[in-house]
Amino acid sequence: MTRLPDTEWLNDPAFRKVVDSLRVDGAPPRIVGGAVRDALLGLAVSDVDLATPLLPEDIVQRLEAARIKAVPTGIDHGTITAVSDGRTFEITTLRRDVETDGRRATVAFSSDWQEDAARRDFTINALYADPDDGKIIDYFGGLADLESGLVRFIGDAGQRIAEDHLRILRLFRFHARFGKGPIDPDALSAARANASKLMALSRERIADELRKLLAVTNPAPVVSAMVDADIFSAFLPELATGAALRLARLVDREHTADIAPLAVRRLSALLPTDPMLVEKIAARLKLSNRMRADLAVLAKTDHGVTTARQLAYRLGTGNARSHILLHHGDEGLGEALEALHGWEPPQLPIKGGDLIEMGMRQGPMVARTLQAIERQWIEENFPTQSRTREIAERLVAEALGSMPG
């Protein structure tokens, strides 16, 4: 009999309070999904979801009777969020799909645990655990698949994808996280055959799934499989030539330099080095303004500077590090990254008021001269304040000398 390891969160009073409030004839709700999977793999568990045959209104009533806040986060689908001692737990009534169109589902509530498991995507995500004794309930061979690293749809892969097209991308993400060896052939074949259906999904859902995929430790082999299966054509036809190889090189550099992965950096590796085109792609995917701005500067290969610190002054240290990892040649790569270690871009030690004190009148010439001083200051790699003042005095004199008498 397989059981959950005795982890701290299982004995958390806030969690036990929720469990006890939802008992039916003494039987507790069951832990389901990622918490079970990750606990069995010895991974940190960030979110704990529970399933119960209780109807949503009963869940709310019982939680409130136990002085636990109940938030109806997805009442049509039977989902209530319990807030217990400041911690949240998502509770969902057992259900079955009545109708699906690949984007959303109409569900009916159920009292059948196996029926609830059958509507989930992969066998490794359809494991339940008894919160009292940790006993695992496995209807579809999820334990064996978890042990062998097989990400397998429950039942017919094509049918599972027809119910929710996003499962195509989830297949690749979960394989990148938990898979060992090649992708399940039936799942890959169904994903390839249905890839065009991704066009029916909202760009936000696709972008969110893509970000999650790119954030795993090493997404490069899976992205290569996605390229081979022509998955990207439906939502990213502008994929850069050699995108999978560029991503693999980037991931290797991150690991070698012990630099944490960034989804935006890895996404940049998949896109062309054309800032205007990247802007259009980012807008179409409805990425955040910050992500769009970062992608634009990372797509531009030449920022008119020669050193890592000069680049960091222009782009910020984080973007400069990403730019170096993406675009720097192998020679001198380590030195360029090391130059940014613990370094923060300084501020130009001359202000417009200093130029006015040197004899300039307020106006556009002050701004132009200040920009010229900044360029010289960057070219000289951020010299001391006294040297900066020498630069300023010379450029102010030149500017004043050029004025009509």
Disulfide bonds with the S-S distance in Angstrom:
none
